[in-house]
Amino acid sequence: MFDKDNSGFLTEQEIPLMLQETYKDINPNYSVTPDDVKSYMRLVDTDGNGKVTLDEFETIVLASLEKAGIKIYE
């Protein structure tokens, strides 16, 4: 859905749409800034190659859910 060029990863150009969609229900007036994208990339792109792989994305999502108290693995 967010990997518009079907490359198998997300780039900084594709991240804004993903962030906007993620936060639309929390804050419909939220606008993604370049700093938001850079912060997200620093957090998620663990190998620093400028791309967010599915593994990197899953890692941050699972960590966020666990931090919220949702048990992923029992």
PDB file of N, CA, C and O in Angstrom:
ATOM      1  N   MET A   1       0.821  -1.197   0.000  1.00  0.00           N
ATOM      2  CA  MET A   1       0.000   0.000   0.000  1.00  0.00           C
ATOM      3  C   MET A   1       0.867   1.264   0.000  1.00  0.00           C
ATOM      4  O   MET A   1       0.596   2.203  -0.748  1.00  0.00           O
ATOM      5  N   PHE A   2       1.902   1.287   0.834  1.00  0.00           N
ATOM      6  CA  PHE A   2       2.740   2.484   0.922  1.00  0.00           C
ATOM      7  C   PHE A   2       3.987   2.378   0.051  1.00  0.00           C
ATOM      8  O   PHE A   2       4.603   3.394  -0.271  1.00  0.00           O
ATOM      9  N   ASP A   3       4.364   1.165  -0.332  1.00  0.00           N
ATOM     10  CA  ASP A   3       5.520   0.927  -1.193  1.00  0.00           C
ATOM     11  C   ASP A   3       5.088   1.169  -2.638  1.00  0.00           C
ATOM     12  O   ASP A   3       4.852   0.223  -3.389  1.00  0.00           O
ATOM     13  N   LYS A   4       4.989   2.413  -3.011  1.00  0.00           N
ATOM     14  CA  LYS A   4       4.410   2.805  -4.301  1.00  0.00           C
ATOM     15  C   LYS A   4       5.179   2.271  -5.502  1.00  0.00           C
ATOM     16  O   LYS A   4       4.590   2.017  -6.553  1.00  0.00           O
ATOM     17  N   ASP A   5       6.500   2.097  -5.354  1.00  0.00           N
ATOM     18  CA  ASP A   5       7.279   1.613  -6.491  1.00  0.00           C
ATOM     19  C   ASP A   5       7.535   0.104  -6.438  1.00  0.00           C
ATOM     20  O   ASP A   5       8.290  -0.432  -7.249  1.00  0.00           O
ATOM     21  N   ASN A   6       6.898  -0.578  -5.475  1.00  0.00           N
ATOM     22  CA  ASN A   6       7.029  -2.028  -5.318  1.00  0.00           C
ATOM     23  C   ASN A   6       8.477  -2.494  -5.217  1.00  0.00           C
ATOM     24  O   ASN A   6       8.851  -3.529  -5.768  1.00  0.00           O
ATOM     25  N   SER A   7       9.277  -1.716  -4.508  1.00  0.00           N
ATOM     26  CA  SER A   7      10.692  -2.044  -4.356  1.00  0.00           C
ATOM     27  C   SER A   7      10.945  -3.036  -3.223  1.00  0.00           C
ATOM     28  O   SER A   7      12.022  -3.627  -3.139  1.00  0.00           O
ATOM     29  N   GLY A   8       9.955  -3.216  -2.357  1.00  0.00           N
ATOM     30  CA  GLY A   8      10.121  -4.109  -1.230  1.00  0.00           C
ATOM     31  C   GLY A   8      10.552  -3.412   0.045  1.00  0.00           C
ATOM     32  O   GLY A   8      10.799  -4.065   1.059  1.00  0.00           O
ATOM     33  N   PHE A   9      10.644  -2.104   0.005  1.00  0.00           N
ATOM     34  CA  PHE A   9      10.986  -1.308   1.183  1.00  0.00           C
ATOM     35  C   PHE A   9      10.394   0.082   1.024  1.00  0.00           C
ATOM     36  O   PHE A   9       9.955   0.468  -0.059  1.00  0.00           O
ATOM     37  N   LEU A  10      10.391   0.830   2.127  1.00  0.00           N
ATOM     38  CA  LEU A  10       9.902   2.210   2.095  1.00  0.00           C
ATOM     39  C   LEU A  10      11.080   3.166   2.116  1.00  0.00           C
ATOM     40  O   LEU A  10      12.060   2.945   2.828  1.00  0.00           O
ATOM     41  N   THR A  11      10.981   4.223   1.337  1.00  0.00           N
ATOM     42  CA  THR A  11      11.998   5.269   1.311  1.00  0.00           C
ATOM     43  C   THR A  11      11.458   6.517   2.006  1.00  0.00           C
ATOM     44  O   THR A  11      10.283   6.579   2.370  1.00  0.00           O
ATOM     45  N   GLU A  12      12.315   7.493   2.182  1.00  0.00           N
ATOM     46  CA  GLU A  12      11.880   8.757   2.804  1.00  0.00           C
ATOM     47  C   GLU A  12      10.742   9.401   2.025  1.00  0.00           C
ATOM     48  O   GLU A  12       9.929  10.116   2.610  1.00  0.00           O
ATOM     49  N   GLN A  13      10.668   9.165   0.730  1.00  0.00           N
ATOM     50  CA  GLN A  13       9.594   9.746  -0.081  1.00  0.00           C
ATOM     51  C   GLN A  13       8.258   9.051   0.190  1.00  0.00           C
ATOM     52  O   GLN A  13       7.200   9.655   0.016  1.00  0.00           O
ATOM     53  N   GLU A  14       8.301   7.786   0.614  1.00  0.00           N
ATOM     54  CA  GLU A  14       7.072   7.032   0.849  1.00  0.00           C
ATOM     55  C   GLU A  14       6.603   7.101   2.302  1.00  0.00           C
ATOM     56  O   GLU A  14       5.447   6.798   2.594  1.00  0.00           O
ATOM     57  N   ILE A  15       7.483   7.491   3.201  1.00  0.00           N
ATOM     58  CA  ILE A  15       7.166   7.539   4.633  1.00  0.00           C
ATOM     59  C   ILE A  15       6.057   8.545   4.971  1.00  0.00           C
ATOM     60  O   ILE A  15       5.196   8.216   5.787  1.00  0.00           O
ATOM     61  N   PRO A  16       6.030   9.752   4.388  1.00  0.00           N
ATOM     62  CA  PRO A  16       4.982  10.714   4.776  1.00  0.00           C
ATOM     63  C   PRO A  16       3.560  10.166   4.643  1.00  0.00           C
ATOM     64  O   PRO A  16       2.734  10.377   5.531  1.00  0.00           O
ATOM     65  N   LEU A  17       3.270   9.474   3.560  1.00  0.00           N
ATOM     66  CA  LEU A  17       1.926   8.920   3.380  1.00  0.00           C
ATOM     67  C   LEU A  17       1.624   7.892   4.466  1.00  0.00           C
ATOM     68  O   LEU A  17       0.515   7.858   5.001  1.00  0.00           O
ATOM     69  N   MET A  18       2.604   7.056   4.791  1.00  0.00           N
ATOM     70  CA  MET A  18       2.425   6.041   5.828  1.00  0.00           C
ATOM     71  C   MET A  18       2.171   6.701   7.180  1.00  0.00           C
ATOM     72  O   MET A  18       1.278   6.282   7.915  1.00  0.00           O
ATOM     73  N   LEU A  19       2.951   7.730   7.511  1.00  0.00           N
ATOM     74  CA  LEU A  19       2.757   8.428   8.785  1.00  0.00           C
ATOM     75  C   LEU A  19       1.403   9.123   8.828  1.00  0.00           C
ATOM     76  O   LEU A  19       0.705   9.062   9.841  1.00  0.00           O
ATOM     77  N   GLN A  20       1.027   9.781   7.739  1.00  0.00           N
ATOM     78  CA  GLN A  20      -0.265  10.473   7.678  1.00  0.00           C
ATOM     79  C   GLN A  20      -1.403   9.493   7.906  1.00  0.00           C
ATOM     80  O   GLN A  20      -2.332   9.775   8.663  1.00  0.00           O
ATOM     81  N   GLU A  21      -1.330   8.355   7.257  1.00  0.00           N
ATOM     82  CA  GLU A  21      -2.381   7.339   7.392  1.00  0.00           C
ATOM     83  C   GLU A  21      -2.403   6.770   8.808  1.00  0.00           C
ATOM     84  O   GLU A  21      -3.474   6.522   9.362  1.00  0.00           O
ATOM     85  N   THR A  22      -1.239   6.565   9.388  1.00  0.00           N
ATOM     86  CA  THR A  22      -1.135   5.999  10.730  1.00  0.00           C
ATOM     87  C   THR A  22      -1.795   6.897  11.772  1.00  0.00           C
ATOM     88  O   THR A  22      -2.468   6.411  12.680  1.00  0.00           O
ATOM     89  N   TYR A  23      -1.602   8.195  11.640  1.00  0.00           N
ATOM     90  CA  TYR A  23      -2.077   9.125  12.668  1.00  0.00           C
ATOM     91  C   TYR A  23      -3.395   9.808  12.347  1.00  0.00           C
ATOM     92  O   TYR A  23      -3.849  10.647  13.125  1.00  0.00           O
ATOM     93  N   LYS A  24      -4.022   9.477  11.231  1.00  0.00           N
ATOM     94  CA  LYS A  24      -5.237  10.199  10.821  1.00  0.00           C
ATOM     95  C   LYS A  24      -6.387  10.068  11.823  1.00  0.00           C
ATOM     96  O   LYS A  24      -7.145  11.018  12.016  1.00  0.00           O
ATOM     97  N   ASP A  25      -6.523   8.906  12.460  1.00  0.00           N
ATOM     98  CA  ASP A  25      -7.610   8.726  13.424  1.00  0.00           C
ATOM     99  C   ASP A  25      -7.296   9.370  14.770  1.00  0.00           C
ATOM    100  O   ASP A  25      -8.202   9.788  15.491  1.00  0.00           O
ATOM    101  N   ILE A  26      -6.012   9.449  15.104  1.00  0.00           N
ATOM    102  CA  ILE A  26      -5.599  10.057  16.366  1.00  0.00           C
ATOM    103  C   ILE A  26      -5.727  11.570  16.297  1.00  0.00           C
ATOM    104  O   ILE A  26      -6.225  12.208  17.224  1.00  0.00           O
ATOM    105  N   ASN A  27      -5.268  12.137  15.181  1.00  0.00           N
ATOM    106  CA  ASN A  27      -5.308  13.583  14.999  1.00  0.00           C
ATOM    107  C   ASN A  27      -5.515  13.888  13.515  1.00  0.00           C
ATOM    108  O   ASN A  27      -4.548  13.928  12.755  1.00  0.00           O
ATOM    109  N   PRO A  28      -6.758  14.101  13.097  1.00  0.00           N
ATOM    110  CA  PRO A  28      -7.047  14.352  11.683  1.00  0.00           C
ATOM    111  C   PRO A  28      -6.340  15.589  11.122  1.00  0.00           C
ATOM    112  O   PRO A  28      -6.197  15.718   9.906  1.00  0.00           O
ATOM    113  N   ASN A  29      -5.905  16.485  11.984  1.00  0.00           N
ATOM    114  CA  ASN A  29      -5.243  17.713  11.528  1.00  0.00           C
ATOM    115  C   ASN A  29      -3.724  17.586  11.458  1.00  0.00           C
ATOM    116  O   ASN A  29      -3.033  18.546  11.116  1.00  0.00           O
ATOM    117  N   TYR A  30      -3.213  16.413  11.778  1.00  0.00           N
ATOM    118  CA  TYR A  30      -1.768  16.195  11.766  1.00  0.00           C
ATOM    119  C   TYR A  30      -1.218  16.305  10.355  1.00  0.00           C
ATOM    120  O   TYR A  30      -1.755  15.702   9.426  1.00  0.00           O
ATOM    121  N   SER A  31      -0.160  17.065  10.195  1.00  0.00           N
ATOM    122  CA  SER A  31       0.557  17.169   8.930  1.00  0.00           C
ATOM    123  C   SER A  31       1.989  16.705   9.156  1.00  0.00           C
ATOM    124  O   SER A  31       2.666  17.183  10.067  1.00  0.00           O
ATOM    125  N   VAL A  32       2.441  15.790   8.340  1.00  0.00           N
ATOM    126  CA  VAL A  32       3.790  15.255   8.448  1.00  0.00           C
ATOM    127  C   VAL A  32       4.797  16.321   8.036  1.00  0.00           C
ATOM    128  O   VAL A  32       4.651  16.958   6.993  1.00  0.00           O
ATOM    129  N   THR A  33       5.816  16.507   8.863  1.00  0.00           N
ATOM    130  CA  THR A  33       6.881  17.460   8.555  1.00  0.00           C
ATOM    131  C   THR A  33       8.139  16.700   8.133  1.00  0.00           C
ATOM    132  O   THR A  33       8.264  15.508   8.413  1.00  0.00           O
ATOM    133  N   PRO A  34       9.055  17.370   7.474  1.00  0.00           N
ATOM    134  CA  PRO A  34      10.332  16.730   7.136  1.00  0.00           C
ATOM    135  C   PRO A  34      11.054  16.215   8.384  1.00  0.00           C
ATOM    136  O   PRO A  34      11.714  15.178   8.329  1.00  0.00           O
ATOM    137  N   ASP A  35      10.936  16.923   9.499  1.00  0.00           N
ATOM    138  CA  ASP A  35      11.561  16.460  10.744  1.00  0.00           C
ATOM    139  C   ASP A  35      10.915  15.158  11.237  1.00  0.00           C
ATOM    140  O   ASP A  35      11.606  14.292  11.775  1.00  0.00           O
ATOM    141  N   ASP A  36       9.600  15.016  11.059  1.00  0.00           N
ATOM    142  CA  ASP A  36       8.917  13.772  11.427  1.00  0.00           C
ATOM    143  C   ASP A  36       9.497  12.599  10.641  1.00  0.00           C
ATOM    144  O   ASP A  36       9.758  11.532  11.197  1.00  0.00           O
ATOM    145  N   VAL A  37       9.692  12.809   9.360  1.00  0.00           N
ATOM    146  CA  VAL A  37      10.215  11.753   8.491  1.00  0.00           C
ATOM    147  C   VAL A  37      11.639  11.393   8.903  1.00  0.00           C
ATOM    148  O   VAL A  37      11.978  10.214   8.999  1.00  0.00           O
ATOM    149  N   LYS A  38      12.466  12.394   9.145  1.00  0.00           N
ATOM    150  CA  LYS A  38      13.853  12.138   9.560  1.00  0.00           C
ATOM    151  C   LYS A  38      13.896  11.401  10.905  1.00  0.00           C
ATOM    152  O   LYS A  38      14.694  10.482  11.085  1.00  0.00           O
ATOM    153  N   SER A  39      13.040  11.805  11.840  1.00  0.00           N
ATOM    154  CA  SER A  39      12.988  11.132  13.138  1.00  0.00           C
ATOM    155  C   SER A  39      12.554   9.682  12.981  1.00  0.00           C
ATOM    156  O   SER A  39      13.128   8.786  13.599  1.00  0.00           O
ATOM    157  N   TYR A  40      11.547   9.454  12.160  1.00  0.00           N
ATOM    158  CA  TYR A  40      11.070   8.096  11.924  1.00  0.00           C
ATOM    159  C   TYR A  40      12.177   7.242  11.303  1.00  0.00           C
ATOM    160  O   TYR A  40      12.392   6.102  11.714  1.00  0.00           O
ATOM    161  N   MET A  41      12.866   7.792  10.324  1.00  0.00           N
ATOM    162  CA  MET A  41      13.941   7.043   9.674  1.00  0.00           C
ATOM    163  C   MET A  41      15.054   6.716  10.664  1.00  0.00           C
ATOM    164  O   MET A  41      15.582   5.604  10.645  1.00  0.00           O
ATOM    165  N   ARG A  42      15.421   7.662  11.528  1.00  0.00           N
ATOM    166  CA  ARG A  42      16.458   7.394  12.529  1.00  0.00           C
ATOM    167  C   ARG A  42      16.035   6.272  13.468  1.00  0.00           C
ATOM    168  O   ARG A  42      16.857   5.455  13.883  1.00  0.00           O
ATOM    169  N   LEU A  43      14.767   6.238  13.796  1.00  0.00           N
ATOM    170  CA  LEU A  43      14.237   5.242  14.724  1.00  0.00           C
ATOM    171  C   LEU A  43      14.117   3.858  14.080  1.00  0.00           C
ATOM    172  O   LEU A  43      14.453   2.855  14.709  1.00  0.00           O
ATOM    173  N   VAL A  44      13.648   3.797  12.855  1.00  0.00           N
ATOM    174  CA  VAL A  44      13.277   2.528  12.236  1.00  0.00           C
ATOM    175  C   VAL A  44      14.368   1.950  11.333  1.00  0.00           C
ATOM    176  O   VAL A  44      14.567   0.735  11.308  1.00  0.00           O
ATOM    177  N   ASP A  45      15.061   2.788  10.607  1.00  0.00           N
ATOM    178  CA  ASP A  45      16.076   2.327   9.656  1.00  0.00           C
ATOM    179  C   ASP A  45      17.351   1.951  10.415  1.00  0.00           C
ATOM    180  O   ASP A  45      18.314   2.717  10.452  1.00  0.00           O
ATOM    181  N   THR A  46      17.340   0.771  11.012  1.00  0.00           N
ATOM    182  CA  THR A  46      18.413   0.393  11.932  1.00  0.00           C
ATOM    183  C   THR A  46      19.753   0.169  11.258  1.00  0.00           C
ATOM    184  O   THR A  46      20.790   0.292  11.909  1.00  0.00           O
ATOM    185  N   ASP A  47      19.763  -0.157   9.971  1.00  0.00           N
ATOM    186  CA  ASP A  47      21.050  -0.344   9.306  1.00  0.00           C
ATOM    187  C   ASP A  47      21.530   0.914   8.582  1.00  0.00           C
ATOM    188  O   ASP A  47      22.614   0.923   8.000  1.00  0.00           O
ATOM    189  N   GLY A  48      20.717   1.976   8.620  1.00  0.00           N
ATOM    190  CA  GLY A  48      21.123   3.270   8.080  1.00  0.00           C
ATOM    191  C   GLY A  48      21.278   3.330   6.574  1.00  0.00           C
ATOM    192  O   GLY A  48      22.013   4.173   6.060  1.00  0.00           O
ATOM    193  N   ASN A  49      20.591   2.438   5.855  1.00  0.00           N
ATOM    194  CA  ASN A  49      20.719   2.437   4.395  1.00  0.00           C
ATOM    195  C   ASN A  49      19.706   3.331   3.681  1.00  0.00           C
ATOM    196  O   ASN A  49      19.655   3.355   2.451  1.00  0.00           O
ATOM    197  N   GLY A  50      18.896   4.068   4.452  1.00  0.00           N
ATOM    198  CA  GLY A  50      17.914   4.968   3.850  1.00  0.00           C
ATOM    199  C   GLY A  50      16.647   4.279   3.394  1.00  0.00           C
ATOM    200  O   GLY A  50      15.824   4.872   2.698  1.00  0.00           O
ATOM    201  N   LYS A  51      16.488   3.009   3.793  1.00  0.00           N
ATOM    202  CA  LYS A  51      15.318   2.226   3.404  1.00  0.00           C
ATOM    203  C   LYS A  51      14.753   1.539   4.638  1.00  0.00           C
ATOM    204  O   LYS A  51      15.500   1.105   5.514  1.00  0.00           O
ATOM    205  N   VAL A  52      13.426   1.443   4.702  1.00  0.00           N
ATOM    206  CA  VAL A  52      12.774   0.717   5.793  1.00  0.00           C
ATOM    207  C   VAL A  52      12.285  -0.607   5.213  1.00  0.00           C
ATOM    208  O   VAL A  52      11.378  -0.647   4.381  1.00  0.00           O
ATOM    209  N   THR A  53      12.912  -1.686   5.675  1.00  0.00           N
ATOM    210  CA  THR A  53      12.513  -3.015   5.221  1.00  0.00           C
ATOM    211  C   THR A  53      11.307  -3.487   6.030  1.00  0.00           C
ATOM    212  O   THR A  53      10.950  -2.887   7.044  1.00  0.00           O
ATOM    213  N   LEU A  54      10.695  -4.555   5.570  1.00  0.00           N
ATOM    214  CA  LEU A  54       9.571  -5.124   6.296  1.00  0.00           C
ATOM    215  C   LEU A  54      10.015  -5.567   7.687  1.00  0.00           C
ATOM    216  O   LEU A  54       9.285  -5.367   8.657  1.00  0.00           O
ATOM    217  N   ASP A  55      11.193  -6.161   7.799  1.00  0.00           N
ATOM    218  CA  ASP A  55      11.699  -6.578   9.112  1.00  0.00           C
ATOM    219  C   ASP A  55      11.861  -5.394  10.055  1.00  0.00           C
ATOM    220  O   ASP A  55      11.494  -5.479  11.226  1.00  0.00           O
ATOM    221  N   GLU A  56      12.407  -4.290   9.554  1.00  0.00           N
ATOM    222  CA  GLU A  56      12.579  -3.098  10.390  1.00  0.00           C
ATOM    223  C   GLU A  56      11.225  -2.542  10.807  1.00  0.00           C
ATOM    224  O   GLU A  56      11.042  -2.142  11.956  1.00  0.00           O
ATOM    225  N   PHE A  57      10.277  -2.517   9.876  1.00  0.00           N
ATOM    226  CA  PHE A  57       8.938  -2.019  10.170  1.00  0.00           C
ATOM    227  C   PHE A  57       8.254  -2.900  11.218  1.00  0.00           C
ATOM    228  O   PHE A  57       7.668  -2.395  12.175  1.00  0.00           O
ATOM    229  N   GLU A  58       8.331  -4.206  11.031  1.00  0.00           N
ATOM    230  CA  GLU A  58       7.713  -5.128  11.984  1.00  0.00           C
ATOM    231  C   GLU A  58       8.326  -4.976  13.376  1.00  0.00           C
ATOM    232  O   GLU A  58       7.614  -5.019  14.379  1.00  0.00           O
ATOM    233  N   THR A  59       9.631  -4.801  13.435  1.00  0.00           N
ATOM    234  CA  THR A  59      10.311  -4.659  14.726  1.00  0.00           C
ATOM    235  C   THR A  59       9.770  -3.467  15.495  1.00  0.00           C
ATOM    236  O   THR A  59       9.502  -3.579  16.691  1.00  0.00           O
ATOM    237  N   ILE A  60       9.604  -2.323  14.834  1.00  0.00           N
ATOM    238  CA  ILE A  60       9.128  -1.127  15.535  1.00  0.00           C
ATOM    239  C   ILE A  60       7.655  -1.264  15.901  1.00  0.00           C
ATOM    240  O   ILE A  60       7.245  -0.803  16.966  1.00  0.00           O
ATOM    241  N   VAL A  61       6.864  -1.877  15.057  1.00  0.00           N
ATOM    242  CA  VAL A  61       5.445  -2.064  15.366  1.00  0.00           C
ATOM    243  C   VAL A  61       5.291  -2.998  16.566  1.00  0.00           C
ATOM    244  O   VAL A  61       4.537  -2.699  17.492  1.00  0.00           O
ATOM    245  N   LEU A  62       5.995  -4.116  16.552  1.00  0.00           N
ATOM    246  CA  LEU A  62       5.902  -5.057  17.669  1.00  0.00           C
ATOM    247  C   LEU A  62       6.408  -4.432  18.965  1.00  0.00           C
ATOM    248  O   LEU A  62       5.803  -4.629  20.019  1.00  0.00           O
ATOM    249  N   ALA A  63       7.494  -3.692  18.905  1.00  0.00           N
ATOM    250  CA  ALA A  63       8.018  -3.024  20.099  1.00  0.00           C
ATOM    251  C   ALA A  63       7.007  -2.012  20.634  1.00  0.00           C
ATOM    252  O   ALA A  63       6.834  -1.889  21.847  1.00  0.00           O
ATOM    253  N   SER A  64       6.349  -1.299  19.752  1.00  0.00           N
ATOM    254  CA  SER A  64       5.341  -0.315  20.175  1.00  0.00           C
ATOM    255  C   SER A  64       4.151  -0.989  20.841  1.00  0.00           C
ATOM    256  O   SER A  64       3.639  -0.500  21.848  1.00  0.00           O
ATOM    257  N   LEU A  65       3.715  -2.099  20.286  1.00  0.00           N
ATOM    258  CA  LEU A  65       2.592  -2.829  20.874  1.00  0.00           C
ATOM    259  C   LEU A  65       2.965  -3.379  22.244  1.00  0.00           C
ATOM    260  O   LEU A  65       2.181  -3.285  23.188  1.00  0.00           O
ATOM    261  N   GLU A  66       4.145  -3.945  22.354  1.00  0.00           N
ATOM    262  CA  GLU A  66       4.597  -4.476  23.651  1.00  0.00           C
ATOM    263  C   GLU A  66       4.722  -3.372  24.678  1.00  0.00           C
ATOM    264  O   GLU A  66       4.352  -3.554  25.838  1.00  0.00           O
ATOM    265  N   LYS A  67       5.242  -2.227  24.260  1.00  0.00           N
ATOM    266  CA  LYS A  67       5.365  -1.086  25.162  1.00  0.00           C
ATOM    267  C   LYS A  67       3.991  -0.635  25.665  1.00  0.00           C
ATOM    268  O   LYS A  67       3.861  -0.157  26.792  1.00  0.00           O
ATOM    269  N   ALA A  68       2.980  -0.789  24.828  1.00  0.00           N
ATOM    270  CA  ALA A  68       1.612  -0.425  25.188  1.00  0.00           C
ATOM    271  C   ALA A  68       0.942  -1.485  26.045  1.00  0.00           C
ATOM    272  O   ALA A  68      -0.209  -1.329  26.453  1.00  0.00           O
ATOM    273  N   GLY A  69       1.679  -2.581  26.322  1.00  0.00           N
ATOM    274  CA  GLY A  69       1.136  -3.618  27.191  1.00  0.00           C
ATOM    275  C   GLY A  69       0.418  -4.737  26.461  1.00  0.00           C
ATOM    276  O   GLY A  69      -0.236  -5.572  27.086  1.00  0.00           O
ATOM    277  N   ILE A  70       0.536  -4.759  25.153  1.00  0.00           N
ATOM    278  CA  ILE A  70      -0.105  -5.809  24.374  1.00  0.00           C
ATOM    279  C   ILE A  70       0.888  -6.949  24.191  1.00  0.00           C
ATOM    280  O   ILE A  70       1.968  -6.761  23.629  1.00  0.00           O
ATOM    281  N   LYS A  71       0.513  -8.129  24.668  1.00  0.00           N
ATOM    282  CA  LYS A  71       1.406  -9.280  24.562  1.00  0.00           C
ATOM    283  C   LYS A  71       1.332  -9.850  23.143  1.00  0.00           C
ATOM    284  O   LYS A  71       0.262 -10.204  22.650  1.00  0.00           O
ATOM    285  N   ILE A  72       2.477  -9.923  22.518  1.00  0.00           N
ATOM    286  CA  ILE A  72       2.552 -10.439  21.154  1.00  0.00           C
ATOM    287  C   ILE A  72       2.791 -11.942  21.178  1.00  0.00           C
ATOM    288  O   ILE A  72       2.126 -12.711  20.483  1.00  0.00           O
ATOM    289  N   TYR A  73       3.739 -12.329  21.983  1.00  0.00           N
ATOM    290  CA  TYR A  73       4.117 -13.740  22.072  1.00  0.00           C
ATOM    291  C   TYR A  73       3.833 -14.233  23.484  1.00  0.00           C
ATOM    292  O   TYR A  73       4.207 -13.591  24.466  1.00  0.00           O
ATOM    293  N   GLU A  74       3.187 -15.347  23.571  1.00  0.00           N
ATOM    294  CA  GLU A  74       2.889 -15.888  24.894  1.00  0.00           C
ATOM    295  C   GLU A  74       3.560 -17.223  25.063  1.00  0.00           C
ATOM    296  O   GLU A  74       3.434 -17.849  26.115  1.00  0.00           O
TER     297      GLU A  74
END
